[in-house]
Amino acid sequence: MGLFTKEIAIDLGTANTIIIYNDKVVVDEPSIVAIERSSGKIIAVGKRAQMMHGKTHENIKTIRPLRGGVIADFQAAEHMIRAMIKMIDLRKSWFPPALKMVICIPSGITEVEERAVKDSAEQAGAKEVRLIHEPMAAAIGIGIDVLEPIGNMVIDIGGGTSEIAVIALGGIVNNKSIRIAGDEFNADIEEYMRKQHNINVGERTAERIKIEVGAAIADIDNPPPDYAVHGRDLLTGIPKEVIVNYAEIAHCLDKSVAKIEAAVLNALEMTPPELASDIFETGIYLTGGGALLRGLDKRIHLKTKLKVHVAEDPLRAVARGTGIALKNFDKFTFLIK
């Protein structure tokens, strides 16, 4: 049956879902679906649904099936996984292929939430599913040999959760999973624009602001140019434009970034002394979309006095690691059945 088995690795993220097939990223789409309310039919998935987000009429609703790194809407998640698997060209054969999957999950989720991920994958056609924790996948994806008896600390800041883990000997020695990440940053920016500039902006605009002028500290090298934000004036109700700079955004994200710092310190406190000495030498690795926030590495360095390395292409580090885990399906004993 090996002939009809297709192996795929899925990084099921709160913000983006990435699918790897044949060692290549074949799908990289926002984790969102658009549904017709009257018939319950799926109209669009991924980028097309993202373009509709916040711009729909009453017969169309957009759903993000994952919240805080876990499945919040089971049916929508199943439809989304199914549609994204269809995007891969699995060379049409007479029989539908049996799918063998490795899926990435946050390290702090419950068994019930784990079950939901497996069920969704099985409903979408998977015959064999293994799960891998995000920080472990991130570590593998950036080239760390996780089976060695050396301690490594990985911070994976995604859309829904920030995962902080110390890894050694193919296992997570201690981990801290907090639900403060990209989505929380967006919410902070929306609130700041409301309070400070009397302007109402949507989730997509807040995401844009974060990408264009987001920062974790006010003094960064080569700061980005100011950014023009369009939204609705809260007093008059008329659309207007305001200009924001990176220092303002650094100030508004300060509280959330401080919570991530506190979680990092907490994870370091719980680390056994032998591993702590390894981390002093190897430093901390930053992955996930949040690693792209300007000055975040500098801020964590100032707080911990440790070297902080930002992974190259941090957005896909977890997906790459999941792909490598798929190749070592039976060798990696830490994959969850």
Buried (B, 14 or more C-beta within 10 A) or exposed (E): EEEEEBBBBBBBBBBBBBBBBEEEBBBBBBBBBBBEEEEEEBBBBBEBBBBBBEEBEEEBBBBBBBBBBBBBBBBBBBBBBBBBBEEBEBEEEEEEBBBBBBBBBBBBBEEEBBEBBBBBBBBBBBBBBBBBBBBBBBBBBBEBEBBEEBBBBBBBBBBBBBBBBBBBEBBBBBBBBBBBBBBBBBBBBBEBBBEEBBBBBBBBBBBBBBEBBBBBBBEBEEBBEBBEBEBBBBEEEEEBEBEBBBBBBBBBBBEBBBBBBBBBBEBBEEBEEEBBEBBEEBBBBBBBBBBBBBBBBBBBBEBBEBBBBBBEEBBBBBBBBBBBBBEEBEEBEBBBE
